[in-house]
Amino acid sequence: MESRRQQQVAKLVQQALSQVFQVDGVAIYGKAFVTISGIKVTPDLLIARAYLSIYNVENKEEILENIQSNTSYLRKKVGSKIRNKIRQIPELEFFMDDTLDAVFKIEGIFKKMEEEE
């Protein structure tokens, strides 16, 4: 269970990162639609793990790699937005969040089962 401070830092990072994605996202990942589905911060507040959902592209891994290769730039931008609210800017790590894809897959299985009955 996350502490209150972890939740506060996660919220700050998510808001700042979403602003950065809105402004600079096209330069980083092109026309893909990227949403931040969640941020988890380690107990020492030094690492923020961002879980991203990526849509509108065939190769989602390529988009994730582009974002990961721009991590230092993104951290700098996020840091400029939250530097007065936190002592140390956490390192950013990006992961693919495929829970929505799993939901669609499960729904497809249920529809197929209904049709077979």
N, CA, C and O atoms as a GROMACS GRO file, in nm:
protein
  468
    1MET      N    1   0.084  -0.118   0.000
    1MET     CA    2   0.000   0.000   0.000
    1MET      C    3   0.089   0.125   0.000
    1MET      O    4   0.186   0.135   0.075
    2GLU      N    5   0.053   0.217  -0.084
    2GLU     CA    6   0.132   0.339  -0.098
    2GLU      C    7   0.102   0.437   0.015
    2GLU      O    8  -0.011   0.446   0.062
    3SER      N    9   0.205   0.508   0.057
    3SER     CA   10   0.186   0.611   0.159
    3SER      C   11   0.120   0.734   0.096
    3SER      O   12   0.113   0.746  -0.026
    4ARG      N   13   0.074   0.822   0.181
    4ARG     CA   14   0.010   0.944   0.132
    4ARG      C   15   0.110   1.026   0.049
    4ARG      O   16   0.073   1.083  -0.054
    5ARG      N   17   0.234   1.032   0.094
    5ARG     CA   18   0.334   1.111   0.023
    5ARG      C   19   0.364   1.050  -0.115
    5ARG      O   20   0.381   1.124  -0.212
    6GLN      N   21   0.368   0.917  -0.124
    6GLN     CA   22   0.388   0.852  -0.253
    6GLN      C   23   0.275   0.888  -0.349
    6GLN      O   24   0.298   0.915  -0.466
    7GLN      N   25   0.153   0.888  -0.298
    7GLN     CA   26   0.038   0.921  -0.381
    7GLN      C   27   0.043   1.067  -0.427
    7GLN      O   28   0.009   1.098  -0.541
    8GLN      N   29   0.086   1.156  -0.337
    8GLN     CA   30   0.097   1.298  -0.373
    8GLN      C   31   0.201   1.319  -0.482
    8GLN      O   32   0.178   1.391  -0.579
    9VAL      N   33   0.316   1.256  -0.466
    9VAL     CA   34   0.424   1.270  -0.565
    9VAL      C   35   0.380   1.209  -0.698
    9VAL      O   36   0.407   1.265  -0.804
   10ALA      N   37   0.313   1.095  -0.693
   10ALA     CA   38   0.264   1.031  -0.815
   10ALA      C   39   0.167   1.122  -0.890
   10ALA      O   40   0.171   1.132  -1.012
   11LYS      N   41   0.080   1.187  -0.816
   11LYS     CA   42  -0.016   1.278  -0.878
   11LYS      C   43   0.055   1.398  -0.941
   11LYS      O   44   0.020   1.440  -1.052
   12LEU      N   45   0.153   1.453  -0.871
   12LEU     CA   46   0.231   1.565  -0.926
   12LEU      C   47   0.301   1.524  -1.056
   12LEU      O   48   0.296   1.597  -1.155
   13VAL      N   49   0.366   1.409  -1.053
   13VAL     CA   50   0.439   1.362  -1.170
   13VAL      C   51   0.342   1.336  -1.285
   13VAL      O   52   0.372   1.370  -1.400
   14GLN      N   53   0.227   1.276  -1.256
   14GLN     CA   54   0.130   1.245  -1.362
   14GLN      C   55   0.078   1.373  -1.427
   14GLN      O   56   0.068   1.381  -1.549
   15GLN      N   57   0.045   1.473  -1.346
   15GLN     CA   58  -0.004   1.598  -1.403
   15GLN      C   59   0.102   1.666  -1.488
   15GLN      O   60   0.074   1.714  -1.598
   16ALA      N   61   0.225   1.672  -1.437
   16ALA     CA   62   0.333   1.737  -1.512
   16ALA      C   63   0.365   1.661  -1.639
   16ALA      O   64   0.385   1.721  -1.745
   17LEU      N   65   0.370   1.527  -1.631
   17LEU     CA   66   0.403   1.446  -1.748
   17LEU      C   67   0.294   1.456  -1.854
   17LEU      O   68   0.324   1.459  -1.974
   18SER      N   69   0.169   1.462  -1.812
   18SER     CA   70   0.061   1.476  -1.911
   18SER      C   71   0.069   1.611  -1.981
   18SER      O   72   0.040   1.620  -2.100
   19GLN      N   73   0.109   1.717  -1.909
   19GLN     CA   74   0.127   1.847  -1.973
   19GLN      C   75   0.241   1.843  -2.074
   19GLN      O   76   0.231   1.900  -2.182
   20VAL      N   77   0.349   1.775  -2.037
   20VAL     CA   78   0.463   1.763  -2.128
   20VAL      C   79   0.424   1.684  -2.253
   20VAL      O   80   0.461   1.721  -2.364
   21PHE      N   81   0.348   1.576  -2.234
   21PHE     CA   82   0.303   1.497  -2.349
   21PHE      C   83   0.212   1.579  -2.440
   21PHE      O   84   0.217   1.564  -2.562
   22GLN      N   85   0.128   1.665  -2.383
   22GLN     CA   86   0.040   1.747  -2.465
   22GLN      C   87   0.118   1.846  -2.550
   22GLN      O   88   0.084   1.871  -2.666
   23VAL      N   89   0.223   1.903  -2.493
   23VAL     CA   90   0.300   2.006  -2.563
   23VAL      C   91   0.403   1.944  -2.657
   23VAL      O   92   0.413   1.983  -2.774
   24ASP      N   93   0.480   1.849  -2.606
   24ASP     CA   94   0.593   1.795  -2.681
   24ASP      C   95   0.571   1.654  -2.734
   24ASP      O   96   0.663   1.596  -2.792
   25GLY      N   97   0.455   1.599  -2.716
   25GLY     CA   98   0.431   1.460  -2.751
   25GLY      C   99   0.447   1.429  -2.898
   25GLY      O  100   0.500   1.323  -2.934
   26VAL      N  101   0.403   1.518  -2.984
   26VAL     CA  102   0.410   1.492  -3.128
   26VAL      C  103   0.556   1.474  -3.172
   26VAL      O  104   0.585   1.392  -3.258
   27ALA      N  105   0.646   1.550  -3.113
   27ALA     CA  106   0.788   1.539  -3.149
   27ALA      C  107   0.847   1.407  -3.103
   27ALA      O  108   0.941   1.356  -3.164
   28ILE      N  109   0.793   1.352  -2.995
   28ILE     CA  110   0.849   1.229  -2.937
   28ILE      C  111   0.788   1.105  -3.000
   28ILE      O  112   0.860   1.014  -3.041
   29TYR      N  113   0.656   1.099  -3.008
   29TYR     CA  114   0.591   0.976  -3.054
   29TYR      C  115   0.499   0.995  -3.173
   29TYR      O  116   0.423   0.903  -3.206
   30GLY      N  117   0.501   1.107  -3.239
   30GLY     CA  118   0.426   1.126  -3.362
   30GLY      C  119   0.276   1.132  -3.341
   30GLY      O  120   0.228   1.198  -3.248
   31LYS      N  121   0.202   1.064  -3.426
   31LYS     CA  122   0.057   1.072  -3.424
   31LYS      C  123  -0.009   0.968  -3.335
   31LYS      O  124  -0.132   0.954  -3.335
   32ALA      N  125   0.069   0.896  -3.260
   32ALA     CA  126   0.013   0.796  -3.169
   32ALA      C  127  -0.066   0.867  -3.059
   32ALA      O  128  -0.039   0.982  -3.024
   33PHE      N  129  -0.164   0.796  -3.005
   33PHE     CA  130  -0.243   0.847  -2.894
   33PHE      C  131  -0.192   0.778  -2.768
   33PHE      O  132  -0.210   0.658  -2.749
   34VAL      N  133  -0.127   0.856  -2.680
   34VAL     CA  134  -0.065   0.800  -2.561
   34VAL      C  135  -0.134   0.858  -2.438
   34VAL      O  136  -0.147   0.980  -2.425
   35THR      N  137  -0.177   0.770  -2.350
   35THR     CA  138  -0.235   0.814  -2.223
   35THR      C  139  -0.156   0.754  -2.108
   35THR      O  140  -0.100   0.645  -2.119
   36ILE      N  141  -0.154   0.825  -1.998
   36ILE     CA  142  -0.088   0.778  -1.878
   36ILE      C  143  -0.195   0.712  -1.793
   36ILE      O  144  -0.282   0.779  -1.737
   37SER      N  145  -0.189   0.580  -1.782
   37SER     CA  146  -0.292   0.510  -1.706
   37SER      C  147  -0.260   0.505  -1.558
   37SER      O  148  -0.348   0.478  -1.477
   38GLY      N  149  -0.136   0.532  -1.521
   38GLY     CA  150  -0.102   0.535  -1.380
   38GLY      C  151   0.045   0.563  -1.357
   38GLY      O  152   0.130   0.540  -1.443
   39ILE      N  153   0.072   0.614  -1.238
   39ILE     CA  154   0.210   0.639  -1.195
   39ILE      C  155   0.226   0.573  -1.058
   39ILE      O  156   0.144   0.594  -0.969
   40LYS      N  157   0.330   0.496  -1.043
   40LYS     CA  158   0.364   0.435  -0.914
   40LYS      C  159   0.501   0.488  -0.873
   40LYS      O  160   0.595   0.488  -0.952
   41VAL      N  161   0.511   0.535  -0.749
   41VAL     CA  162   0.635   0.591  -0.698
   41VAL      C  163   0.689   0.497  -0.591
   41VAL      O  164   0.614   0.447  -0.507
   42THR      N  165   0.821   0.472  -0.594
   42THR     CA  166   0.883   0.385  -0.495
   42THR      C  167   0.878   0.452  -0.358
   42THR      O  168   0.865   0.575  -0.350
   43PRO      N  169   0.888   0.375  -0.251
   43PRO     CA  170   0.880   0.433  -0.116
   43PRO      C  171   0.985   0.541  -0.086
   43PRO      O  172   0.960   0.631  -0.006
   44ASP      N  173   1.102   0.534  -0.151
   44ASP     CA  174   1.204   0.637  -0.129
   44ASP      C  175   1.183   0.759  -0.218
   44ASP      O  176   1.263   0.853  -0.213
   45LEU      N  177   1.079   0.759  -0.300
   45LEU     CA  178   1.040   0.869  -0.388
   45LEU      C  179   1.144   0.902  -0.495
   45LEU      O  180   1.144   1.012  -0.549
   46LEU      N  181   1.232   0.809  -0.526
   46LEU     CA  182   1.338   0.834  -0.623
   46LEU      C  183   1.308   0.780  -0.762
   46LEU      O  184   1.374   0.819  -0.859
   47ILE      N  185   1.210   0.692  -0.775
   47ILE     CA  186   1.174   0.635  -0.906
   47ILE      C  187   1.023   0.645  -0.923
   47ILE      O  188   0.945   0.605  -0.836
   48ALA      N  189   0.982   0.698  -1.038
   48ALA     CA  190   0.840   0.704  -1.074
   48ALA      C  191   0.822   0.616  -1.196
   48ALA      O  192   0.883   0.639  -1.301
   49ARG      N  193   0.737   0.516  -1.183
   49ARG     CA  194   0.709   0.425  -1.294
   49ARG      C  195   0.578   0.466  -1.360
   49ARG      O  196   0.472   0.462  -1.298
   50ALA      N  197   0.587   0.504  -1.486
   50ALA     CA  198   0.469   0.550  -1.560
   50ALA      C  199   0.420   0.435  -1.647
   50ALA      O  200   0.496   0.375  -1.723
   51TYR      N  201   0.291   0.406  -1.636
   51TYR     CA  202   0.228   0.302  -1.717
   51TYR      C  203   0.148   0.372  -1.827
   51TYR      O  204   0.057   0.450  -1.799
   52LEU      N  205   0.183   0.342  -1.952
   52LEU     CA  206   0.126   0.411  -2.067
   52LEU      C  207   0.039   0.318  -2.150
   52LEU      O  208   0.072   0.201  -2.171
   53SER      N  209  -0.072   0.372  -2.198
   53SER     CA  210  -0.156   0.304  -2.296
   53SER      C  211  -0.133   0.374  -2.430
   53SER      O  212  -0.142   0.496  -2.439
   54ILE      N  213  -0.104   0.296  -2.532
   54ILE     CA  214  -0.071   0.352  -2.662
   54ILE      C  215  -0.171   0.300  -2.765
   54ILE      O  216  -0.194   0.179  -2.776
   55TYR      N  217  -0.230   0.393  -2.840
   55TYR     CA  218  -0.331   0.358  -2.940
   55TYR      C  219  -0.297   0.426  -3.073
   55TYR      O  220  -0.208   0.510  -3.081
   56ASN      N  221  -0.369   0.386  -3.177
   56ASN     CA  222  -0.359   0.446  -3.311
   56ASN      C  223  -0.233   0.411  -3.387
   56ASN      O  224  -0.202   0.476  -3.487
   57VAL      N  225  -0.160   0.312  -3.344
   57VAL     CA  226  -0.039   0.270  -3.416
   57VAL      C  227  -0.032   0.118  -3.418
   57VAL      O  228  -0.089   0.050  -3.333
   58GLU      N  229   0.038   0.067  -3.517
   58GLU     CA  230   0.057  -0.078  -3.528
   58GLU      C  231   0.165  -0.127  -3.433
   58GLU      O  232   0.146  -0.227  -3.364
   59ASN      N  233   0.279  -0.056  -3.429
   59ASN     CA  234   0.392  -0.100  -3.350
   59ASN      C  235   0.402  -0.018  -3.221
   59ASN      O  236   0.468   0.086  -3.217
   60LYS      N  237   0.338  -0.067  -3.116
   60LYS     CA  238   0.336   0.004  -2.988
   60LYS      C  239   0.472   0.001  -2.921
   60LYS      O  240   0.509   0.095  -2.851
   61GLU      N  241   0.547  -0.107  -2.941
   61GLU     CA  242   0.679  -0.120  -2.879
   61GLU      C  243   0.774  -0.011  -2.931
   61GLU      O  244   0.857   0.040  -2.856
   62GLU      N  245   0.763   0.022  -3.058
   62GLU     CA  246   0.849   0.126  -3.115
   62GLU      C  247   0.821   0.261  -3.050
   62GLU      O  248   0.914   0.336  -3.020
   63ILE      N  249   0.694   0.292  -3.026
   63ILE     CA  250   0.657   0.417  -2.961
   63ILE      C  251   0.711   0.419  -2.818
   63ILE      O  252   0.765   0.521  -2.773
   64LEU      N  253   0.697   0.307  -2.748
   64LEU     CA  254   0.749   0.298  -2.612
   64LEU      C  255   0.900   0.318  -2.610
   64LEU      O  256   0.953   0.385  -2.521
   65GLU      N  257   0.970   0.261  -2.706
   65GLU     CA  258   1.116   0.278  -2.715
   65GLU      C  259   1.152   0.424  -2.741
   65GLU      O  260   1.251   0.473  -2.686
   66ASN      N  261   1.074   0.493  -2.825
   66ASN     CA  262   1.099   0.636  -2.850
   66ASN      C  263   1.083   0.716  -2.721
   66ASN      O  264   1.163   0.804  -2.691
   67ILE      N  265   0.980   0.684  -2.645
   67ILE     CA  266   0.957   0.754  -2.519
   67ILE      C  267   1.070   0.724  -2.421
   67ILE      O  268   1.120   0.813  -2.353
   68GLN      N  269   1.111   0.597  -2.414
   68GLN     CA  270   1.219   0.559  -2.323
   68GLN      C  271   1.351   0.624  -2.362
   68GLN      O  272   1.431   0.657  -2.275
   69SER      N  273   1.375   0.642  -2.491
   69SER     CA  274   1.500   0.705  -2.534
   69SER      C  275   1.501   0.854  -2.503
   69SER      O  276   1.608   0.916  -2.500
   70ASN      N  277   1.385   0.913  -2.479
   70ASN     CA  278   1.375   1.055  -2.444
   70ASN      C  279   1.350   1.076  -2.294
   70ASN      O  280   1.299   1.180  -2.254
   71THR      N  281   1.384   0.978  -2.213
   71THR     CA  282   1.355   0.984  -2.070
   71THR      C  283   1.423   1.104  -2.003
   71THR      O  284   1.361   1.172  -1.922
   72SER      N  285   1.547   1.130  -2.036
   72SER     CA  286   1.618   1.242  -1.971
   72SER      C  287   1.552   1.376  -2.007
   72SER      O  288   1.540   1.465  -1.922
   73TYR      N  289   1.511   1.391  -2.131
   73TYR     CA  290   1.442   1.513  -2.173
   73TYR      C  291   1.309   1.528  -2.098
   73TYR      O  292   1.275   1.636  -2.050
   74LEU      N  293   1.234   1.418  -2.089
   74LEU     CA  294   1.105   1.421  -2.020
   74LEU      C  295   1.123   1.450  -1.871
   74LEU      O  296   1.044   1.524  -1.812
   75ARG      N  297   1.227   1.392  -1.810
   75ARG     CA  298   1.253   1.417  -1.668
   75ARG      C  299   1.286   1.563  -1.644
   75ARG      O  300   1.243   1.622  -1.546
   76LYS      N  301   1.364   1.621  -1.735
   76LYS     CA  302   1.399   1.762  -1.723
   76LYS      C  303   1.275   1.850  -1.732
   76LYS      O  304   1.259   1.943  -1.653
   77LYS      N  305   1.186   1.820  -1.827
   77LYS     CA  306   1.063   1.898  -1.843
   77LYS      C  307   0.971   1.883  -1.722
   77LYS      O  308   0.915   1.981  -1.673
   78VAL      N  309   0.957   1.758  -1.674
   78VAL     CA  310   0.874   1.734  -1.555
   78VAL      C  311   0.935   1.805  -1.435
   78VAL      O  312   0.864   1.867  -1.355
   79GLY      N  313   1.066   1.797  -1.423
   79GLY     CA  314   1.135   1.862  -1.312
   79GLY      C  315   1.114   2.012  -1.310
   79GLY      O  316   1.100   2.071  -1.202
   80SER      N  317   1.113   2.075  -1.426
   80SER     CA  318   1.092   2.219  -1.430
   80SER      C  319   0.951   2.257  -1.384
   80SER      O  320   0.929   2.369  -1.338
   81LYS      N  321   0.857   2.164  -1.397
   81LYS     CA  322   0.720   2.192  -1.356
   81LYS      C  323   0.695   2.166  -1.207
   81LYS      O  324   0.611   2.232  -1.145
   82ILE      N  325   0.768   2.071  -1.148
   82ILE     CA  326   0.740   2.035  -1.008
   82ILE      C  327   0.856   2.064  -0.913
   82ILE      O  328   0.853   2.020  -0.798
   83ARG      N  329   0.956   2.136  -0.958
   83ARG     CA  330   1.076   2.154  -0.876
   83ARG      C  331   1.051   2.229  -0.746
   83ARG      O  332   1.127   2.212  -0.650
   84ASN      N  333   0.949   2.311  -0.739
   84ASN     CA  334   0.920   2.386  -0.616
   84ASN      C  335   0.834   2.307  -0.518
   84ASN      O  336   0.809   2.353  -0.407
   85LYS      N  337   0.790   2.189  -0.558
   85LYS     CA  338   0.700   2.110  -0.474
   85LYS      C  339   0.763   1.984  -0.420
   85LYS      O  340   0.704   1.916  -0.336
   86ILE      N  341   0.883   1.951  -0.467
   86ILE     CA  342   0.947   1.826  -0.428
   86ILE      C  343   1.098   1.849  -0.423
   86ILE      O  344   1.153   1.926  -0.501
   87ARG      N  345   1.164   1.780  -0.330
   87ARG     CA  346   1.309   1.801  -0.313
   87ARG      C  347   1.390   1.744  -0.427
   87ARG      O  348   1.476   1.812  -0.483
   88GLN      N  349   1.364   1.620  -0.462
   88GLN     CA  350   1.441   1.554  -0.567
   88GLN      C  351   1.346   1.501  -0.673
   88GLN      O  352   1.247   1.433  -0.642
   89ILE      N  353   1.376   1.531  -0.796
   89ILE     CA  354   1.293   1.487  -0.908
   89ILE      C  355   1.319   1.338  -0.928
   89ILE      O  356   1.434   1.297  -0.946
   90PRO      N  357   1.213   1.256  -0.927
   90PRO     CA  358   1.234   1.112  -0.943
   90PRO      C  359   1.277   1.075  -1.085
   90PRO      O  360   1.244   1.143  -1.182
   91GLU      N  361   1.352   0.965  -1.094
   91GLU     CA  362   1.386   0.908  -1.224
   91GLU      C  363   1.256   0.853  -1.284
   91GLU      O  364   1.170   0.802  -1.212
   92LEU      N  365   1.243   0.864  -1.414
   92LEU     CA  366   1.123   0.816  -1.481
   92LEU      C  367   1.151   0.683  -1.550
   92LEU      O  368   1.253   0.666  -1.616
   93GLU      N  369   1.059   0.590  -1.533
   93GLU     CA  370   1.063   0.463  -1.604
   93GLU      C  371   0.928   0.446  -1.672
   93GLU      O  372   0.824   0.475  -1.613
   94PHE      N  373   0.930   0.398  -1.795
   94PHE     CA  374   0.807   0.384  -1.872
   94PHE      C  375   0.780   0.238  -1.905
   94PHE      O  376   0.869   0.164  -1.945
   95PHE      N  377   0.653   0.199  -1.887
   95PHE     CA  378   0.610   0.063  -1.913
   95PHE      C  379   0.480   0.066  -1.991
   95PHE      O  380   0.402   0.161  -1.983
   96MET      N  381   0.458  -0.040  -2.067
   96MET     CA  382   0.334  -0.055  -2.144
   96MET      C  383   0.223  -0.105  -2.051
   96MET      O  384   0.243  -0.202  -1.977
   97ASP      N  385   0.109  -0.041  -2.056
   97ASP     CA  386  -0.008  -0.086  -1.981
   97ASP      C  387  -0.106  -0.144  -2.081
   97ASP      O  388  -0.169  -0.071  -2.157
   98ASP      N  389  -0.119  -0.275  -2.081
   98ASP     CA  390  -0.206  -0.340  -2.178
   98ASP      C  391  -0.332  -0.398  -2.115
   98ASP      O  392  -0.387  -0.495  -2.166
   99THR      N  393  -0.377  -0.340  -2.005
   99THR     CA  394  -0.497  -0.391  -1.940
   99THR      C  395  -0.620  -0.374  -2.027
   99THR      O  396  -0.708  -0.461  -2.027
  100LEU      N  397  -0.628  -0.263  -2.100
  100LEU     CA  398  -0.745  -0.241  -2.186
  100LEU      C  399  -0.747  -0.343  -2.299
  100LEU      O  400  -0.854  -0.392  -2.338
  101ASP      N  401  -0.631  -0.376  -2.352
  101ASP     CA  402  -0.623  -0.479  -2.456
  101ASP      C  403  -0.671  -0.614  -2.402
  101ASP      O  404  -0.739  -0.689  -2.471
  102ALA      N  405  -0.634  -0.644  -2.278
  102ALA     CA  406  -0.676  -0.769  -2.215
  102ALA      C  407  -0.827  -0.771  -2.195
  102ALA      O  408  -0.891  -0.875  -2.213
  103VAL      N  409  -0.885  -0.657  -2.160
  103VAL     CA  410  -1.031  -0.649  -2.142
  103VAL      C  411  -1.101  -0.679  -2.274
  103VAL      O  412  -1.197  -0.756  -2.276
  104PHE      N  413  -1.054  -0.620  -2.384
  104PHE     CA  414  -1.115  -0.646  -2.514
  104PHE      C  415  -1.100  -0.793  -2.554
  104PHE      O  416  -1.190  -0.852  -2.614
  105LYS      N  417  -0.987  -0.851  -2.522
  105LYS     CA  418  -0.963  -0.991  -2.554
  105LYS      C  419  -1.059  -1.082  -2.477
  105LYS      O  420  -1.114  -1.176  -2.533
  106ILE      N  421  -1.079  -1.053  -2.350
  106ILE     CA  422  -1.170  -1.132  -2.267
  106ILE      C  423  -1.314  -1.115  -2.315
  106ILE      O  424  -1.390  -1.212  -2.320
  107GLU      N  425  -1.351  -0.992  -2.350
  107GLU     CA  426  -1.486  -0.969  -2.403
  107GLU      C  427  -1.508  -1.048  -2.532
  107GLU      O  428  -1.616  -1.103  -2.553
  108GLY      N  429  -1.407  -1.054  -2.616
  108GLY     CA  430  -1.417  -1.132  -2.739
  108GLY      C  431  -1.437  -1.279  -2.711
  108GLY      O  432  -1.514  -1.346  -2.780
  109ILE      N  433  -1.368  -1.330  -2.610
  109ILE     CA  434  -1.384  -1.471  -2.572
  109ILE      C  435  -1.526  -1.497  -2.523
  109ILE      O  436  -1.586  -1.598  -2.559
  110PHE      N  437  -1.579  -1.406  -2.441
  110PHE     CA  438  -1.716  -1.425  -2.392
  110PHE      C  439  -1.818  -1.419  -2.505
  110PHE      O  440  -1.914  -1.496  -2.505
  111LYS      N  441  -1.799  -1.329  -2.601
  111LYS     CA  442  -1.892  -1.321  -2.715
  111LYS      C  443  -1.887  -1.449  -2.797
  111LYS      O  444  -1.990  -1.498  -2.843
  112LYS      N  445  -1.767  -1.502  -2.816
  112LYS     CA  446  -1.751  -1.625  -2.891
  112LYS      C  447  -1.820  -1.741  -2.819
  112LYS      O  448  -1.882  -1.826  -2.883
  113MET      N  449  -1.811  -1.745  -2.685
  113MET     CA  450  -1.876  -1.850  -2.607
  113MET      C  451  -2.027  -1.841  -2.619
  113MET      O  452  -2.095  -1.943  -2.628
  114GLU      N  453  -2.082  -1.717  -2.618
  114GLU     CA  454  -2.226  -1.698  -2.632
  114GLU      C  455  -2.273  -1.745  -2.769
  114GLU      O  456  -2.379  -1.807  -2.780
  115GLU      N  457  -2.196  -1.716  -2.872
  115GLU     CA  458  -2.235  -1.755  -3.006
  115GLU      C  459  -2.235  -1.906  -3.023
  115GLU      O  460  -2.317  -1.960  -3.097
  116GLU      N  461  -2.144  -1.974  -2.955
  116GLU     CA  462  -2.136  -2.120  -2.964
  116GLU      C  463  -2.253  -2.188  -2.893
  116GLU      O  464  -2.292  -2.299  -2.929
  117GLU      N  465  -2.308  -2.122  -2.793
  117GLU     CA  466  -2.422  -2.181  -2.720
  117GLU      C  467  -2.545  -2.167  -2.799
  117GLU      O  468  -2.651  -2.210  -2.756
   0.00000   0.00000   0.00000
